[in-house]
């Protein structure tokens, strides 16, 4: 097929129109190179969704922390927490930590 034959095709005449060419260049520019391009908007939308997920996670954490703080207002709860978490003890008191075999992490030897 020669170039003169291609020039006679209807689709070639349509695409070679200067207004169509300008429109195609404009769309290409707006989709890929502009500061407000489709790619940047897509990336920003992805970031927004990730941040909204973080927002929900932190709301749940704040709720858990508030209930923990309310629970720690009672001195008996503070004592219970300190004994369980940090193994604190009263004077003249012995603490025995009992670990079951299935709760101990055993390193696999090769």
TABELNOR-V135218 format. One record per pair of residues at least 24 apart in sequence whose ideal C-beta (glycine too) atoms are under 10 Angstrom apart, sorted by the first residue. I is the first residue (numbers start at 1). GAP is how many residues later the second one is. D is the distance in Angstrom with one decimal. If there is no record, write none. Layout:
I_GAP_D + I_GAP_D
This chain:
none
